[in-house]
Amino acid sequence: MKRMTWLILFLIAPCCMANSEKVYRRLIEKSLNQQPLCLGEKHWPVSIKPGSDQWINAKMEALVDAGLITPHIETGKKIWNLTEYGRRLFSKKHDFCYGTIRVRAISKNQTGKGGITLVEFTYYIDALPAWAKNHSIRVANTDLDNLVTGIDSVRYMAKFSQDSRGKMKMLNEPEQLDLYY
């Protein structure tokens, strides 16, 4: 009888672990993707007086370098318009969005006292477009650069517990464990 019990537990345990890992992944990805991964440039054309705003100019020139926009001077203003390529990408979400964060691997999953489970994981960005890998874009957009640099190497941790009905819930937003700055 003991052998049968152990055999059943041996066969069921991986199934339960795989199922809970799916729940962890789903909850982590839901948390990480509450805000879309976009540059935040929602209105076109963009214009400034030449030499007036170096920050906007640098960000716009990065988009020029990636082939998303083109500049011209008109009536004392520098104006950037979407290229055909930029228009196709922009029209999808009315912003330049660069993918969705997904859990690549769960490297640790341990439950401690009080029933708190710590889940350590790495991530990747699903559907990362070529323009988001452009050096100029990455220099001008540090959030994007940090995320791209950390793909498959920066570890995060999330805390979970079960409610009274056994439903898994995340206790905090995932916290970055490794810094790459």
BALOBA-1460 file (C-alpha; in Angstrom, 3 decimals):
// residues 181
<rec num="1" residu="m" x="0.000" y="0.000" z="0.000"/>
<rec num="2" residu="k" x="2.808" y="2.450" z="0.856"/>
<rec num="3" residu="r" x="4.435" y="1.770" z="-2.484"/>
<rec num="4" residu="m" x="1.198" y="2.557" z="-4.292"/>
<rec num="5" residu="t" x="0.808" y="5.839" z="-2.367"/>
<rec num="6" residu="w" x="4.379" y="6.874" z="-3.181"/>
<rec num="7" residu="l" x="3.906" y="5.910" z="-6.808"/>
<rec num="8" residu="i" x="0.751" y="8.014" z="-7.068"/>
<rec num="9" residu="l" x="2.465" y="10.989" z="-5.394"/>
<rec num="10" residu="f" x="5.480" y="10.549" z="-7.676"/>
<rec num="11" residu="l" x="3.245" y="10.657" z="-10.747"/>
<rec num="12" residu="i" x="0.964" y="13.501" z="-9.589"/>
<rec num="13" residu="a" x="3.599" y="15.898" z="-8.174"/>
<rec num="14" residu="p" x="5.097" y="16.966" z="-11.534"/>
<rec num="15" residu="c" x="1.611" y="17.603" z="-12.887"/>
<rec num="16" residu="c" x="0.724" y="19.863" z="-9.942"/>
<rec num="17" residu="m" x="4.058" y="21.675" z="-10.165"/>
<rec num="18" residu="a" x="3.602" y="22.283" z="-13.891"/>
<rec num="19" residu="n" x="0.092" y="23.584" z="-13.281"/>
<rec num="20" residu="s" x="1.222" y="25.979" z="-10.536"/>
<rec num="21" residu="e" x="4.072" y="27.159" z="-12.770"/>
<rec num="22" residu="k" x="1.495" y="28.090" z="-15.419"/>
<rec num="23" residu="v" x="-0.409" y="30.092" z="-12.810"/>
<rec num="24" residu="y" x="2.794" y="31.878" z="-11.723"/>
<rec num="25" residu="r" x="3.636" y="32.709" z="-15.339"/>
<rec num="26" residu="r" x="0.161" y="34.027" z="-16.069"/>
<rec num="27" residu="l" x="0.054" y="36.230" z="-12.953"/>
<rec num="28" residu="i" x="3.607" y="37.535" z="-13.464"/>
<rec num="29" residu="e" x="2.976" y="38.395" z="-17.116"/>
<rec num="30" residu="k" x="-0.319" y="40.073" z="-16.255"/>
<rec num="31" residu="s" x="1.488" y="42.236" z="-13.681"/>
<rec num="32" residu="l" x="4.427" y="43.091" z="-15.960"/>
<rec num="33" residu="n" x="2.183" y="44.019" z="-18.876"/>
<rec num="34" residu="q" x="-0.273" y="46.313" z="-17.100"/>
<rec num="35" residu="q" x="1.395" y="49.158" z="-18.966"/>
<rec num="36" residu="p" x="2.136" y="48.551" z="-22.662"/>
<rec num="37" residu="l" x="5.775" y="48.652" z="-23.755"/>
<rec num="38" residu="c" x="5.616" y="51.787" z="-25.893"/>
<rec num="39" residu="l" x="7.720" y="54.910" z="-26.436"/>
<rec num="40" residu="g" x="4.873" y="57.303" z="-25.664"/>
<rec num="41" residu="e" x="4.995" y="59.318" z="-28.897"/>
<rec num="42" residu="k" x="1.284" y="59.504" z="-29.656"/>
<rec num="43" residu="h" x="0.864" y="62.642" z="-31.785"/>
<rec num="44" residu="w" x="2.336" y="63.328" z="-35.231"/>
<rec num="45" residu="p" x="3.768" y="65.423" z="-36.651"/>
<rec num="46" residu="v" x="6.051" y="66.680" z="-33.866"/>
<rec num="47" residu="s" x="7.597" y="70.142" z="-34.156"/>
<rec num="48" residu="i" x="9.954" y="72.412" z="-32.203"/>
<rec num="49" residu="k" x="11.899" y="75.577" z="-32.865"/>
<rec num="50" residu="p" x="15.411" y="74.503" z="-33.952"/>
<rec num="51" residu="g" x="17.764" y="74.473" z="-30.973"/>
<rec num="52" residu="s" x="14.975" y="74.935" z="-28.410"/>
<rec num="53" residu="d" x="14.563" y="71.490" z="-26.876"/>
<rec num="54" residu="q" x="17.616" y="69.245" z="-27.094"/>
<rec num="55" residu="w" x="15.877" y="66.314" z="-25.370"/>
<rec num="56" residu="i" x="12.993" y="66.128" z="-27.844"/>
<rec num="57" residu="n" x="15.408" y="66.682" z="-30.717"/>
<rec num="58" residu="a" x="17.595" y="63.752" z="-29.567"/>
<rec num="59" residu="k" x="14.608" y="61.427" z="-29.175"/>
<rec num="60" residu="m" x="13.257" y="62.402" z="-32.596"/>
<rec num="61" residu="e" x="16.646" y="61.961" z="-34.272"/>
<rec num="62" residu="a" x="16.824" y="58.447" z="-32.797"/>
<rec num="63" residu="l" x="13.499" y="57.683" z="-34.484"/>
<rec num="64" residu="v" x="14.926" y="59.153" z="-37.721"/>
<rec num="65" residu="d" x="17.949" y="56.843" z="-37.393"/>
<rec num="66" residu="a" x="15.602" y="53.858" z="-37.056"/>
<rec num="67" residu="g" x="13.698" y="54.894" z="-40.198"/>
<rec num="68" residu="l" x="10.418" y="55.616" z="-38.403"/>
<rec num="69" residu="i" x="10.234" y="59.366" z="-39.065"/>
<rec num="70" residu="t" x="11.779" y="62.000" z="-41.300"/>
<rec num="71" residu="p" x="12.627" y="65.655" z="-40.461"/>
<rec num="72" residu="h" x="12.249" y="68.875" z="-42.359"/>
<rec num="73" residu="i" x="12.381" y="72.614" z="-41.587"/>
<rec num="74" residu="e" x="9.285" y="74.702" z="-42.292"/>
<rec num="75" residu="t" x="8.464" y="78.276" z="-41.230"/>
<rec num="76" residu="g" x="11.170" y="78.375" z="-38.574"/>
<rec num="77" residu="k" x="10.274" y="75.021" z="-37.023"/>
<rec num="78" residu="k" x="11.802" y="71.581" z="-37.236"/>
<rec num="79" residu="i" x="9.032" y="69.124" z="-38.024"/>
<rec num="80" residu="w" x="9.155" y="65.332" z="-37.936"/>
<rec num="81" residu="n" x="6.648" y="63.253" z="-39.889"/>
<rec num="82" residu="l" x="6.115" y="59.525" z="-39.938"/>
<rec num="83" residu="t" x="7.724" y="57.617" z="-42.802"/>
<rec num="84" residu="e" x="5.622" y="54.987" z="-44.573"/>
<rec num="85" residu="y" x="7.369" y="52.345" z="-42.413"/>
<rec num="86" residu="g" x="6.724" y="54.411" z="-39.277"/>
<rec num="87" residu="r" x="3.078" y="54.969" z="-40.235"/>
<rec num="88" residu="r" x="2.492" y="51.208" z="-40.599"/>
<rec num="89" residu="l" x="3.982" y="50.520" z="-37.158"/>
<rec num="90" residu="f" x="2.375" y="53.524" z="-35.465"/>
<rec num="91" residu="s" x="-1.127" y="52.778" z="-36.767"/>
<rec num="92" residu="k" x="-1.247" y="49.428" z="-34.919"/>
<rec num="93" residu="k" x="-1.433" y="50.987" z="-31.426"/>
<rec num="94" residu="h" x="-1.128" y="54.751" z="-32.033"/>
<rec num="95" residu="d" x="2.339" y="54.626" z="-30.495"/>
<rec num="96" residu="f" x="5.608" y="52.844" z="-31.185"/>
<rec num="97" residu="c" x="5.182" y="49.697" z="-29.102"/>
<rec num="98" residu="y" x="7.917" y="47.114" z="-28.785"/>
<rec num="99" residu="g" x="6.394" y="43.855" z="-27.641"/>
<rec num="100" residu="t" x="5.126" y="42.078" z="-24.569"/>
<rec num="101" residu="i" x="7.115" y="40.758" z="-21.600"/>
<rec num="102" residu="r" x="6.964" y="36.984" z="-21.174"/>
<rec num="103" residu="v" x="8.481" y="34.711" z="-18.551"/>
<rec num="104" residu="r" x="11.396" y="32.819" z="-20.112"/>
<rec num="105" residu="a" x="12.191" y="30.493" z="-17.210"/>
<rec num="106" residu="i" x="11.336" y="30.027" z="-13.578"/>
<rec num="107" residu="s" x="14.625" y="29.246" z="-11.875"/>
<rec num="108" residu="k" x="13.464" y="29.027" z="-8.249"/>
<rec num="109" residu="n" x="10.164" y="28.293" z="-6.664"/>
<rec num="110" residu="q" x="10.250" y="27.795" z="-2.925"/>
<rec num="111" residu="t" x="7.602" y="28.067" z="-0.254"/>
<rec num="112" residu="g" x="8.667" y="29.270" z="3.157"/>
<rec num="113" residu="k" x="7.061" y="29.767" z="6.503"/>
<rec num="114" residu="g" x="3.636" y="31.314" z="6.390"/>
<rec num="115" residu="g" x="2.914" y="29.787" z="2.993"/>
<rec num="116" residu="i" x="4.663" y="32.551" z="1.027"/>
<rec num="117" residu="t" x="6.122" y="31.256" z="-2.225"/>
<rec num="118" residu="l" x="9.071" y="33.081" z="-3.784"/>
<rec num="119" residu="v" x="9.316" y="32.678" z="-7.535"/>
<rec num="120" residu="e" x="12.497" y="33.763" z="-9.311"/>
<rec num="121" residu="f" x="12.408" y="34.128" z="-13.090"/>
<rec num="122" residu="t" x="13.978" y="35.584" z="-16.218"/>
<rec num="123" residu="y" x="12.065" y="37.170" z="-19.095"/>
<rec num="124" residu="y" x="12.113" y="37.944" z="-22.788"/>
<rec num="125" residu="i" x="10.203" y="40.403" z="-24.936"/>
<rec num="126" residu="d" x="7.832" y="38.694" z="-27.330"/>
<rec num="127" residu="a" x="7.600" y="40.296" z="-30.795"/>
<rec num="128" residu="l" x="10.513" y="42.708" z="-30.197"/>
<rec num="129" residu="p" x="10.735" y="44.694" z="-33.461"/>
<rec num="130" residu="a" x="14.036" y="45.388" z="-35.212"/>
<rec num="131" residu="w" x="13.721" y="49.162" z="-34.689"/>
<rec num="132" residu="a" x="13.699" y="48.625" z="-30.881"/>
<rec num="133" residu="k" x="17.171" y="47.074" z="-31.131"/>
<rec num="134" residu="n" x="18.536" y="50.157" z="-32.916"/>
<rec num="135" residu="h" x="21.422" y="51.700" z="-30.952"/>
<rec num="136" residu="s" x="20.127" y="55.278" z="-31.242"/>
<rec num="137" residu="i" x="16.642" y="54.289" z="-30.080"/>
<rec num="138" residu="r" x="18.108" y="52.451" z="-27.095"/>
<rec num="139" residu="v" x="20.337" y="55.378" z="-26.076"/>
<rec num="140" residu="a" x="17.392" y="57.805" z="-26.281"/>
<rec num="141" residu="n" x="14.992" y="55.497" z="-24.400"/>
<rec num="142" residu="t" x="16.653" y="54.121" z="-21.282"/>
<rec num="143" residu="d" x="13.631" y="52.080" z="-20.144"/>
<rec num="144" residu="l" x="13.615" y="50.219" z="-23.445"/>
<rec num="145" residu="d" x="17.405" y="49.805" z="-23.293"/>
<rec num="146" residu="n" x="17.315" y="48.367" z="-19.760"/>
<rec num="147" residu="l" x="14.611" y="45.870" z="-20.710"/>
<rec num="148" residu="v" x="16.394" y="44.767" z="-23.902"/>
<rec num="149" residu="t" x="19.748" y="44.478" z="-22.095"/>
<rec num="150" residu="g" x="18.184" y="42.341" z="-19.367"/>
<rec num="151" residu="i" x="16.554" y="39.760" z="-21.651"/>
<rec num="152" residu="d" x="17.418" y="36.226" z="-20.455"/>
<rec num="153" residu="s" x="19.870" y="37.465" z="-17.828"/>
<rec num="154" residu="v" x="18.251" y="39.828" z="-15.326"/>
<rec num="155" residu="r" x="16.414" y="37.919" z="-12.624"/>
<rec num="156" residu="y" x="13.180" y="39.042" z="-11.007"/>
<rec num="157" residu="m" x="11.327" y="37.728" z="-7.969"/>
<rec num="158" residu="a" x="7.614" y="37.689" z="-7.207"/>
<rec num="159" residu="k" x="5.855" y="36.610" z="-4.004"/>
<rec num="160" residu="f" x="2.722" y="34.482" z="-3.992"/>
<rec num="161" residu="s" x="0.304" y="33.009" z="-1.487"/>
<rec num="162" residu="q" x="-2.938" y="31.116" z="-1.617"/>
<rec num="163" residu="d" x="-6.181" y="32.562" z="-0.341"/>
<rec num="164" residu="s" x="-8.572" y="30.601" z="1.885"/>
<rec num="165" residu="r" x="-10.081" y="28.902" z="-1.178"/>
<rec num="166" residu="g" x="-6.690" y="27.802" z="-2.493"/>
<rec num="167" residu="k" x="-6.549" y="30.390" z="-5.292"/>
<rec num="168" residu="m" x="-3.033" y="31.670" z="-6.017"/>
<rec num="169" residu="k" x="-2.473" y="35.421" z="-5.762"/>
<rec num="170" residu="m" x="0.556" y="37.624" z="-6.290"/>
<rec num="171" residu="l" x="1.537" y="39.664" z="-3.235"/>
<rec num="172" residu="n" x="3.772" y="42.228" z="-4.939"/>
<rec num="173" residu="e" x="4.897" y="43.473" z="-8.301"/>
<rec num="174" residu="p" x="7.910" y="41.506" z="-9.520"/>
<rec num="175" residu="e" x="11.135" y="42.950" z="-8.102"/>
<rec num="176" residu="q" x="14.332" y="43.141" z="-10.114"/>
<rec num="177" residu="l" x="17.187" y="41.227" z="-8.442"/>
<rec num="178" residu="d" x="20.022" y="42.117" z="-10.822"/>
<rec num="179" residu="l" x="21.013" y="45.610" z="-11.902"/>
<rec num="180" residu="y" x="22.587" y="46.364" z="-15.299"/>
<rec num="181" residu="y" x="23.168" y="50.095" z="-15.153"/>
